[in-house]
Amino acid sequence: MQERSGGAGFGQHRLSETIAAPIAYTPDHIRARIVAGRSELEGQRKFVTVLFADIRGSTALIEAMDSEDALERLDPVVQRMIDAVHRHEGLVARVQGDGIMALFGAPLAREDHALQACKAAMAMQAAVDALADPRLKIRIGLHAGPVVVRSIAHDLSIHYDAVGVSVHIAARMEQLAEVGEIRLTEQVRELVEGEFEMAAVGRVEVKGLSEPIAVFSLQARKAGRSRWQIRKARGLTALAGRKDELGRLDALYQEARAGKGQIAAITGLPGIGKSRLIHEFLAGLDDARTSAAMVVEASGQPDGRTEPYLAVGNALRAWLSIGERDPREEAQRRVDAWLAGLRSELRTFAPAYRFLLGMPPADSAWERLDPADRKAEMHRAIAALLKEGAREQPLVLVVEDLHWIDPESADALASAVPELAGSKALLLLSSRPEYQHRWSGMPVHELALSPLSAADERELLDRLLGDRPAGGGDPGAELKTAISARAQGNPLYAEEILRALAVGGAIKKEGGAFVLARDLAAIEIPATVQAVIASRIDALPAGPRGLLEVASVIGQTVPAPILAAVAGMDRETMFVLTAALVERSLLDEIKQGADGEYAFSHALIRDVCYESMLKSRRKVMHGAALDAFEGAYADRLGEHAGRLADQAVLAERWDGAVKYGQMAGARAAELSAYGEAVRAYDLAIDALERSGATKPELAIDLRIAQQAPLGAMGRIADMERRLGEAEAICRGIGDRRRLGQIKLSQTFALNYLGRLNEAIAAGTEGLELARSYQEHVLSLGGAYYLAQAYQWSGQYGRVVELLAAETHRFKGPLRSRRIGTAGTLSVLWYGLLGAARAYLGDFARATSDVDEAAAIASETKRPYDLVLSKWYQGFARYHQGNAAEALPLLEEAHRLCAEASIVFLMPVVGTSLGYVKALLGRHAEGIADLERAAQQSRQTRLAYAIAWSTSYLGHVYLIAGAPEKARAALEDARKIAQTHGYRGVQETAQRLLDEIRQGEGGSAS
């Protein structure tokens, strides 16, 4: 522990034995949980709130005292600290000297761990103040963050402890606190925002941290508000989706108004929008209905399940508008007046109503009732009150979070339901899927909320992050995609992820919308979301929870045979446990039977479960999963190569990772899944380096194989980096055969980096090397890249000369083969040849060439081939003056390109599409398409694409009669083209600029 200035450090005083032995003061249910499972004994990773508290100045206080006298003086204070922690479901991990360390959220995860820690801190301050000893004052520090928690077995006891930087930060908060103060970090403040009043202290340095951290002082608890009210106070975006559900609620309300009582049970995963739906419905009632209806709201509380009739009592207080902080005398007066106004048959239940409101029943007969009779009387009182409230006017009774409701309130509401069948009552109940409704006497209309549809989620993200600009691309598209991938249609998760990114400085506002401020390697799970999910997982019995951990190691989708093998259990036992997980909506069964398959109902459930395990345990389990996959799919390993590679990496079996990474990369590239292909090759390259094996040829081949998918994704700088690595290895071992292949691939990269002279030099060298080793297939790939350099430098005759003589080679097996290219080489070959001939005005042969490219693409059915061939067909036709024929070809190319996410071709196709629309008189559409394409070109950072699309944009501005805009775009295009040697683009831009200067803009089309 850290030493404390001004007070005794832990271990300096020996407290009474009751306090000093952790096993003695840990509550039974927490103690049982610690020893319940082996994983907890080994250790777990958890996100918790850590509390440190100590008596300030205790050394000076007791230095002249006898040891027993010192214990008598300090023990009451420490005991009050411990009691406060236990009242709020915390665990006292250490008691040493004059202070304690406590954990909230471990060993049982709680989604309100920070709230309970703050409440405990305030409770222990109040308890110590009540001792009325001015020399006994405490200071408290709080921090929320990840820790490793573990159970340490001693001879006769078990000690539960936590380690990690979060413990250090919490201890530092305590050391910085003044006497009688509670200090907490930004992380705690974020988790309890809206619950407490706080004062900013400033930013402080903490040893071991690179940056100062924000610190706050906890002041007071705010007036009681529900979780929904706190969230609403932060600000809400307009509701996305849920129109059908709102319509159903409105129909049920109309039935209730007609005297046919109704129950709507709204269920769904945390954050899916249950509360939002209810309160959007209430807000949507029109004035006439609002004035005629009484709305009473109550909710279950995470820490209220042990307090009898808490939910019903809260509802009655809401009915009477009695606030949490109203003076007792005022509340009593209001209750007396209300009781006096009741009809006589209801006044007989006055003792029950007083009891619900936490007031003395003032009735001797009530006091004499045995528990069973008192419960029955309470049920009758509640049923009578609800029926009375719905007799003359509609009553909308909202009870949220039934999964947290105390059993007595649940029983009371269930017993009242039959009395409401013929009334004007509408009960709106919300719960998570694991809660089992027990209503009878009325039909229950269940509304199970699913994740938002893709369209509704896009609408939500547009509102959260800023709408797409009307005239161009969406600058926040990457951020929206990243959030969508994590939130998966859960609106609360999306909002909390956005808040976490904003707090962490990962996003910024630009032009009225949020965009990424820095590259995101991954979006971390917000602490709020993590707490919600972890508490659901920790509520599971040991068997299902252990199986869920095994499933999380296997992946997002979980084949049943693999799950049984890794868990080491028979299928029957596994099916029983998975049924419990499916029932609680943690897993979904997506395929039944012996070869069935499961999937986590949300990816974040898998992530939280997986991250809770120690890395050492995960490594062993990944090894078991790898063995299980290899055994189950021995005859089709290629189909599962991606999963096998991931398991091998996480098991640190590097040879397997290299093998399966290479297989996965080749398979993904063949399927045009370029992002996955790049990732797989990265994995294999890294694994080969980690293995320590000396395999330079394999190291080169992996880098060469990665070039085609990198090129398809427009990641040209990464291509150049990998090729540079490969060239260095190649020269180191004197492998000139592979060097030729590298040089030809470098030609492609240098083309797109706008370094044409270097590209032509590299292509010429590579082609000579390939031909010297009679690498005929490789030489064809090199000739294509060299021809591309000639094309971009405006040497169209050289392109035809290089390519036309070799077309006969594509009449056989090479017709459908890739040769280090993203697309089929013959498709690229004929397309480029046709484009060069179109530039030269040889339209008959140009059309023949591009149509041949399209014919081959229809045979291979590769997305890249289809996009490129359609584009080349459109390109040749509009150069010949057939814009109407070109339009459907380019529209189809653009659609296919978007579907296959071929990023670097999007601006190429979009440029031609916008140009053709403008040629056909659709100027506004054409300009919008071209502005978007120019923006996309700048995002890809491909110099040729930028120059080319900007040149076309200038031409279309000219066609549309906007010469000033045309001049600006064409000057930009000319400068870029001149810098990089794109002579064709430069000459076109210069010609159009000359036309503008000569006043010929009106006839430029």
N, C-alpha and C positions, 0 to 999 in steps of 0.2 A: 504494500500500500504506500501511497504518497505520504510524506511527512506533512503535518499541518502546522502552519505558523500560528502562534498564539494559543495552541491547544495541545493536548497530549496526543501523540500518535497512536495508531492502533497497536494494541499489545502492551501498552505501558501500564495499564491497570488490569487487575484480575477481577472480573465481575462475578456475581453469584453463579453457582453451577447451573441453575435453571436457565439463565440467560446465555451462558457461555457455550452450552452444548447445542448446536444447531438442530439435531434430531429431536431434542426435547421441545423446542418451541415451534417447529414446523407443523402446521395443521395436518390432520390425518389424511385428508383427500389429496393434498399436494405431496405429502410423503409417499403415499401409495403410487402416485403418478411417476415419481422419480424412479422407483424401482420396478415399474410395470413392464418396461421393454428394454431389450438389450441395446437398441440403437441409442436410447437416452443415456444408458450407462457408458457407452463408448463416447458419446458426445454428439451435439447437434449445433448447427448454425442457426441462430434466430435473430430476428429484429426485435429489440426490446427497449424499454426505458429503464435506465439505471439511475438509482437514487443513492446519494451519499448524505448522511447527516451526522453531525457530531456536536458535542457540547463545547462551546467556545470558551477558552480560558480555563479549562478544567484543571490543568496542572497547578496554576496559581491558587485555584479554589481549594484543593485538597492536599497541597504539599506538606502542611503541618499536621494533617489528620492521621489518626490511627487507621490501619487498613480496613478494619470493619466499619469504622465511621465513614470512611470514604465510600465504601460500597453502599452504605445506607443512604448516602447523599446522591450518588450517581445512578444507582439501580432504578429508582422510580422514573427517571427521565428516559433511560434507555428502554425500559419496559413500555413506556408510552409510545416511543418510536416504533417498537415492534408491533404493538397492538394496532397502531394506525395502518401499518403496512398490511397486516393480516385482514383488517376490516375491508380493505380495498383489493383483496385477492392478489397481493404481492407475495413474494418469497424473500425472506431475509436470508441472504447468502452468507454474510459474515457479521459477527458481532465481536468487536475487539476494542478493548479500552473504553473510550467514551463515545463510541459511535457505531453506526451500522452501515452496511451496504445492502440494498434491496433490488430485486429484479421484478419488473412488471412485464408480463408477456412470456414468461418462462417459469416452469416447464410447460404450462398450458398457455398457448398463444391466445391473446385477446386482441380484438380489433380496437379496443379502447384503452390499450395499455398506457398510453401517455396521459389520457384523462384520469385514469385511476391513480397514476403516480402523482399527478398534481393534487388530486383530492387528498391523497394520503399525506403529502407534504404539508398541506394546509391543516389537516386534522392533527398531525403531530405538533405543529406549532401551537395550535389552540390548546392541546392537552398539556403541553409544557407550560404555557402561559397560565393555565388554570392552577398550577402549583403555587403561584403567587410568590415565587422566590426570585427576586430581581437579579441574583447572581447566576441563576440557571437559565441560560438562553442557548438556543441551538441555531445552527446555520445549515442550509440544505442546498445541494446541487443536483441538477437533473440533466440528462442527455439521452437522446434516443438514437440508436444505431445498431449495426450488426455486431454480434458477439458469438463466441463459441462457448456454449454452456455444457457442463459435464458433471457427472456424479462421481465423487471421489470416495471410495470405500475405505473406512478405517476399521480397526479391530471390532468395535461395537456400534459403529454408526455410519451413516452416509452423509457426506457433505456436498451440497450442490453449489457450484461456483461458475463464474463467467470470466472470460479473459478476452482481451482485445483492446483496440484503441478507444472504443466507445467507453469502456470502464475508466480509462485514464482521463478522458475528457470530462466525464461526470465528476470524478474526484477533483479535478481542477475547478469545476464550477463551485463545488463546496468550499474549496480553499479561498476562492475569490469573494464568496458571499460575506456580507456584513452580518453582525449579530442580529438575529431575528429575521434574516432575509432568506428568500428562496430564489436561487438563480438558475436559469435554464438556457439552453441553446436554441438557435433558430430551428433546429430539427424538431424539438419539442413544441415550440410555438406554432409551427406549421400544423402539427397534428391536433392541437387543441384550440385552433383559431376559432374565435366566436364564443368560447366557453368561459374564458377568464379575462379579467382586465390585467394588462401588463405594461411595464415601462421599459423602454429601451435603455440599456446601460452603455452600449457602444461595442466596438470590436476589440477583442483581446487576443494577445499572443498565447498560444498553447504549445509547450515544448513537444517537439516531434511532428508538428503540423507546419506545412509550408506557408499557409496563409492564416491571417487572424480570423477569428470566428465571431459572429454576432451573438451578443449575450443580452438577456432580458431578465427583468425582476418580476416575479409573480405577485400580483397585488390582491385580487379578490375574485370570487366566483360571480359571474354575471347571473342575472335572474334566469330561472329555469326556462330553457327552450329545448324543443325537440331537435333531433339530428337534422330533420328536414328544414326546420326554421333556421338553423345555423347555416346550412348549405344555401338556402334561399337568400340569406342576408349577404352572401358573397356575390350574388348576382347570377341570374339564369339567362341562358340563351333561349330563343324561341324553340318550342317543342318540335322535334323532327320525328315524323312518322306517327304511329299509334292512332291513326284516324279510325280504324275499324274498332279498336278497343274503346275509344271515347264514345263511338256510336252505340256500342253495346251497353255501356254504363248509362248513357242518356235514356235508352229504351227501358232499362230496369228502373230508373228513377220515375219514369212516366207510369210504369206499372205500380210502383209504390204509392205514388200520388193518388192512384185510383183505388187504394185500399187493399192492394195485394202485396203484402210485405215481401221483400226480396233480399237475398244475400249474394254479394259478389265477392268471391275469394280470388284475389290477384296473387299469383305466385310467380317466382322467377329468381334467378341468381342474384347475388348482391350486385347493386349498381345497374341493373338492367332497366330500371325506371319505374318501379312500383309506386313509390311515393310521388314521383313526378306525374304519373298518370292520374293518381287520385286527386292531387291538388290542382292539376290542369282541368280536371272535370269540375271540381268545386268552383274554380274561378270562372268556368265557362257557363255556369248557370245564369240565365238572364235575370234581370231585375225583378220581374214578377215572381219568378220561382224562388229567388233568394229571399225575398221578403216573406214568403209563405213557408219557408223551410227553416228548421232548426238544425244546425250543424254542430255536432259534438265530436271532438277529436281526442284520442288517447293512443298510447303506444306502449309496447313492451320495452323494457330497458335491459341492457346487457348485464347490469349488476342488480337487477330487481326481481329475479326469479325466486328468490328466497323470502321476499316480503309479501305476505298474504294480501290479496285484494289490491295490490298497488295499481295495476292498470285500471281497474274499475273505479278505484278511488280517485285517480287522476282524471278520469273521464267526468266524474261527478264534480270535481273542482272546476274543470273547464266549463261544465254546464252552468255552474253558479258564478263563473268569472272570478274565482278566488285564486289570486296569484301566490306563488311560492313565498314571496317576501311580504305579503300583506300582514299587518299586525294581527295577532291572535284575537284581540278584542273585536276588531273590525270584521274578521272572518266569522267569529261567533255571532255577531249581530246579523250578518247577512244570512247565515244559516238559519237562525231563529225566525227571521222574517220570511224566508222561503218556506220553512216547515209550516208556519202559521197560515200560509196561503194555499197549502195543499188541500185537496178534498179529504174528507174525514177518513175514508178507507186507506188512503196513503199515509196519513199522519200516524197510523198505528205502527208504521215501520220507522218512525223517527229514530229510535235507538240504533237501528241498523245503519241508517244514513249517517248519523253522528259518528258511529264507529268507522265507517268508510272514510270519513273526512278527518279522521285522527283526533276526534273530540270525545270527551267522556260521554257515554250513552245516557247517564243520569237516569237510569231505570233499573230498579232492583230486580225485576222479573228477567230482564235481559242478562243480568249478571248471574242469575241462578241457572240459566240454560246450560245443558251439557253441550260439548262441542258439536255433536251431530245435529242436535236441534237448532243450535245457533247457525250452523251452516245452511240448514234448510230454510230458516227464517231469512237469512241473507239472500238466498237465491230468490225467494218469493218477493222480497223487497226490490231487488234489481229488476226482475221481470215486470213487476207492477209499474215501476217508474218508467221503464222504456215504453211500455204499452201506453201509459198516460201521455208521455211526450209525443207519441205518434197518433194520438186519438183525433185531434182536431187539425193538426198541420203535419206535413211530412217531416220526418226525423231522419237525418243522415248521420248515422253513428259510424265514425271511422276509427278502427283499431288497427294500427300498423305494427309491424314487426312481431307477429304472433309467435314466432319461434323463440322470442325472449319473454313471453308473457308468463306471469306467475300462474301456477296450476289452479289456484282458487278463483282467480278472475276468469280463466278459460272455462272452468266448470260452471261458473255463474252465468256467463254469456250463453253457453250451450244450453243450460236449463231454461233460459229466457226465450230461446228461439221459437218454440211452439206457440208461445203467447203472442208472437208478432206476425203470425201467418196472415191474419185478417186485418192488419193495421197499415198505417202509412209509413212504415219504417223501411229504410234501405240501410243495410249493414255493409260497409265496405271494409274488407279485411285483407291485409297483405301479409305475406310470409315467404320464406325461402322454401325451396322444394322439399327439404327434409321434414318440414312440419306436417303432421297428420291432422287434418280437420276431423272434428268429432261431432259435427252438427247433425241433428235429425229434427224432423217436424216441419221443415221447409226445404225446398230444392235449393241446392247451392250451385250457383253459376260460376264455373271456374274459368278464369282468364289467365292462361299460362303465357307469360311474356317471353318471346324469343328475342335473340339479338336483332338489332336493326338490320334491315335489308341493306344491300350495297348502296342503293340510291339514297336511302334515308341517312345512312352513315356519311355519305358524301355531303349531303345537305347540312348535317350537323357540323362536320369539319369545316365546311365553307363558312358557317356562322362563327365557329370558334376561332378560326385562323384568318378569316378574311376571304371575301368572294374572289372568284377568278376575275381578272381584268377583262373588260368587254372586248378589247381589240387584239388580244394576243394570248400568249401562254400563261400558265399559272405559276408564278414564282415560288409559291408555297407547295407545289405539287409533291416534291420529294419529302417534305415534312409530313404532309397529309398521308402519303403512302406509308411512311414509317409508323405514324401513330395508328393508322388503320390496321396495320399488320399486328400490332400489339393489343389494341383494344378489341378487335374482332366483333364489332357491333355492340359493345357494351358502352353506353353513353357516359356513365360515371368514370369508367376506366379512361376513356378518351379525355375527359375533362381533367382528371387527376394527373395523367401523363403530361398534358399541356402545362398544368400548374408547376409540376416538378421541373420541366424543361425551362420554364420561365425563371423560376427561382435559381436554377443552376446556371443561368446565363447561356444556355445552349440555343436559344432562339432570340430573335429581335424583330421589331416592327419595321417594315419597309414598305412605303407607299400604302399605308393603311392595312397591311396584312402581315401576319407573322411568317418569317422564313428562317431557315437554319442560319445560325451565327457561326457555326463551326461544323466540321464533319462529325457525324455520329457513328461511332463504331457499333453502338447498340443503345437502345433505349432501356434504361434501368426501370425496374418495377417501382413505382412510387410507394413510399412507406405506408400511405393510407390503404392502398390496394393490397399490398403485401399483408398487412395486419388482418384485413377482412378474410383473405384466402387462408392464411395460416391458422386462424381460429377455427375455420370450418374443418381443416385437415386434422387439427389437434383434438377436435371433438369426436373423432372416430375411435372405435375400439381398436385394440392393438392389432388384431388380425387384418382387417381391411386397410388400416393405415400402413402396415408393413408392406402389403401387396401394392398399395398405391406408390410407395417409394420405389419398389422394383419396377413398376410400370414407367415411372418417370425416368429411370435410367435407360429403358428401352427406346423411348421416344414419344412423340406426340401421338402417333398411332402405334397400337400394341397388338401384335398377333398373339392369339391365345396359346398356341404351342410354345412360343418363345417365353411368354410370361410364366407358364407353368414350369418350364425347364429352369429358368433363372431363379424362380422362387423356391424351387426344390419341393414342389408339392404335387399331389395327384390332381387330375383335371376336375374331379367332383368337388374337392375342397376349394379349388381356385374359382370355380363357377359360383359357389355359394358366396365367397368373399367379393367377387366382382359384382354380383347382384346387389350387394349392399352399397357398393360404390356407385352403381348405376342409379339406384333408388335415391341416393343423395345428390344426384346430378353432378358428380365429380368425373365420372366416366360415361361415355355413350357407347352402346353396343351397336356397331355399324355392320357387323356380319355375324350371323349365328352359326352354331355347330362346332364340331371338333376343331375345324380350321377357322374358327371365328376370329374376329378382330374387334378391338376396342379403340376408342380415341378419347383423349381428355376433352371434357366439355368446353374448356377454354384453355388456350395455350399457357396463360399465366398461372393456372392451377398446376400444371406440370412444372413450370419454372420454379414456383415457390416450394413445391414439394422437393424437387431436385436440389435446390440450393440449401435446403435445411440439413442435408446430409454432409458429413465431413468428406473432404476430398479423398482421404485414404479409403474410406468405405466405398465411395463411388467407383474408385479405380478397380477394386476387386470385382464389383458387380458388373462393370463394363466388360471385364475379361470374361465373366460368365455369359454375358449377353453375346459377345463375339463368338464364343464356342457354340452357343445355342443356335445362332444364325447359320454358322458354317455347317452344323449338323443337319439342320432342318432344310437348308436350301443348297445342298452340295451340288445338285445337278443344274442349278440356275443362279450361280453366284453373281453373274453379271447384272441380273435384274435388281439385285439388292446391294450392289457394290457401294453405293453412296452411304447407306446405313452401316455397312461393314467397315468402311473407312472411318466413319465417325467413331464407332465403337472401338476400333483399334487405336485411334489417337488417344481417346480418353482412358483406355487401358494401358497406354504407353507401350503398346506392342508395335514398334516402329516399322518392322519389315512388313507386317500385315497392312499397316497404314499406307505404305508406299504402293504395295500391290493393288489394294482396293481403290486407292485414290486415283491411280492411273487408269484403272478399269472404269471408274465412275466418270472421270473426265472425258474419256473417249465416247462413252455411251451418251453422256449429256450433250456433247458437241454434235453427235449424230442426230439427236432429237431437237437440235437448235435451242437447247436450254443453256444459253451461253453463260449466264451468271453462275449457274450450278457447275458448269464445266470449268470455269476459271477458279471457282472455290475449290473444286476437287483437285485440280493440278497444284494449286497453292499448298493444299494439305499434303500432297505427295512430296512436293519439293521440300517442305519444312520437315516432314517425317524422315526423308532420306538424310538430311543434315543432322537430325537428332540421333539417327541410328548409328552414326559414326562409320558407316560402311564406305569403302573407297570404290565408288562406281561412277566415274566421271562420264562415261557414255550415257548412262541412264540419266544423270543430272542434266546433260545437254538435251536429250530427247524429250524429257518432261517439259523443259522450257520451250522447245520448238513446238511441241504439241499444243501448248497454251496460246500460241500466237493467233490462231484463227478465231477462237472465242473472244479473246481480248480485242481483236480488230472489229468483230461484229458489235461489240459493246462500245466502240469508240474510245477505248482506254489505250490510246496510242503511246502516251508517255510510259505506261506500265509495260507495253510491248518493248519499247526501246530499252528500258531497264533490264528486263528479263533477257533480251537478246544480247545486251552487253555482258551480262553474267555468263551466258552460254559461250560467247566469243572468247572470253578470258579463259574459260575451262578448256575450250577447243584448242586454243593456241598453246596452252600449257601442256597438252598431251600430243600436239602435232597432228591433229585429226583434220586434214584439209577437205576430206569428203563432207564431213558435217559442217565445216566452215562455209562451204559453198551454199549449203541450205540456209545457214544463218544469214549470210550476206543477202540472199534473195528475200528472206523475211524482213531484213532491215530495210530493203528497198520499199516495201509496203509502208513500214512505219515512217520512214523519212518522207515519203510522198505526203502522208497525212499531217506530218509536222511542218510541211511547207518548205522543206529543204531539198528542192528538186535536183540541184547539181550533185549533192551528196547521194541522192537516191539513184541517179543515173550511173554514178561511179560505182556504187555498191552493187547495183543490178548487173552492170557489165562484168564486174569481177566475179560475182556469184554465178552468172551464166557461163562464163569461161570455165570455172571450176567444175560445174555440173557436167558440162560437155566433155571436159578432159577425163572425167571418171566414167563417161558414157552413162551418166544418170539421166536417161532420156525423159523420164516422167518428171523428175525434179526440174529439168531444164525448161519444160513447158510452163511450170508454175513460175519460174524465174522470168521467162519471156513475158508472161502476162503482167507481172509487177513492173517490169521495165517499160512495157508498152503503156502502162498506166502513167508512168512518169512522163513519157513522151506526150501523151494525150493532154495532161495538165499543163505542160509547157507549150502547148499549141502546135506540136509537131505531128499533125494528123497523118501526113504521108508516111512518117517513120512507123506509126502504129500499124497502118495497113500493111506496110512492107514486112513487119515483124510477125504479124499474126496470120495474114492470109495464106502464107506458104505452109502453115502447119495444121490447117483445119482438117485435113484428111486423117490426122491422128485420133480424132474423136468419133470415128465411125465404128470403133470396136469397144473393148472393155472400159476404155478411158472416158467413154461418153457420160457415165454417171458417177465418176469418181471425184472426190475431193483430193486436192494435192496441197495440203497446208493452207487451205483457203476456207473461209466461212461458208461459201457456197460451192456448188459443183463447178469445177474449173471450166468445163465446156460451156456452161451457161454464161459465166463471166467473160469467157473468150469471145463467143459470138456476140454478146451484148456490146462489149467494148469495140469490137471491130465494126459493128453496125453503127455505133455512135460516131466513130471516126469518119466513116463513109458519109454519114448524114452531114457532118460538118463540111465535108468536101463537096457536097451536092450530089453524090452518087446514090440517089434515093432508092432506086430499084434494088441494088445489091444491099443497101442498108436495111431495107424492109425485110428482105430475105434472111439476112443474118439475125435480126432481132426476133423474127418469127421462129427461127430454128432454136434460138435460146429458149423461147417460150414453150416450144414442143418438148424439149428436154426437161424443163422444169415441171411440166405436167406429168412426166414419167417419174421423176424423183420425188415429187410432192414435198420437197423441203421448203419450209416457209421462206428462208432466205432466197432460194432460187425463184420462187413464185413472185416475191416482191420485186426483185431486181429485173426479172424478165418482163413483167408488166410495165415497169418504169421505162425500160429500154424501148419497148414497143411504143409507148406513148411519146417518148422523146423523139424517136425517128419520125413519127407521124406529124407531130406539131412542127418539126423543122421543115417538113415537106409542105406545110400549110394546111394539114388536115386536123385542125384543133378539135372539131366535133368528134372525130374518131378517137382522138387521144384521150378525151375526157373520161369515158368509162374505164379505160385501162388504168389511168392514174388514180381514179377514185378507188378501184379495187386494190391497187398496190398500197395505197395509203391505209386502207382498212386492214389489210393483212399485216402491214408493218406494225400498226398499233397493237394488234392482237398478239403478235409474236414478240413484242417489245424489242424490236431491232432498232436500238436507239439512234445509231449514227446514220441510218438511212432515212429517218423521219424527216429531217430538214431537206434532204435531197428530193424525196418524193413530194414533200409539201411545196417546195419551190416550183417544181414543174406544174403541179396541180393549180397553184395560185396563178401562174402565168397563163395557163390555158383558159382558166375562167375569165381572166381579163381579156384575152384575145376574143372570147365569145361575147364580150360586152358586159360581163358580170363584174364590173370594176370593184365594187365595194367588197364582194366576197373574195376576189382575187387579192386585193390589197391586204385583207385580214389574214388570209392564208400565208401570204408572203411575209408579212410582219411577224407572224408566229414562227415561220420557218427560219427567218433571219435570227430571231431570238433563240430558237433551238440550236442553230448553228453556233452561236456565241457560247451557249451552254456546253456544247460538245468540245469547244476550243479547237476545232479542225479548221485550219486556215483556209483551205480550198473551199470548204463548204461555206464559210463566212463570206469569202469574196464572191463566190458564185451566186449565193442566195441574195446578197446585197445588190449585186449587179442586176439581177432579174427584178428585184424590188424597184430599183431606180427606173428600169424600162417600163414597168407597169404604172408607176407614178406618171411617167411621161405619156403613156397611152391614156390615162385617166385625166390628163390636163392639169397636172400639178407639177410644173417645171421646177419650182424651187425645191420641193421635196426630192424630185428626181435628181437634181444636181447634187444635193447633199449625199444621197445614197450612192450615186455613181462615183463621186470623188472618193468616198470611203472605199468602195470596191476597187477603184483603180490603184489607190495607194497600197492596199493589202496585196493585190495581184502583182504590182511592181516589186514589192519587197520580196516576194517569194518566187518570182519568175513564172507566174501563171499568165503566159503571154496571150492565150486565147481570151481569158476574162479581161485582161488589161486592154486588149485591142477593142473588144466589144464596148467596154465602159467608155473608152476614149472616143469611139465613134459616136456614141449617144451624146456625150458631153459636147462634141463638136456640133451636133445637130441642134442642141439647145442654144449654143452660142450663135448659130446661124439663123435662129428664129424658126426652125423647122419642126418644132415640137408637135404641131398639129397633125403632121403626116408621118409621125415616127412609127406608128403601128404598121 
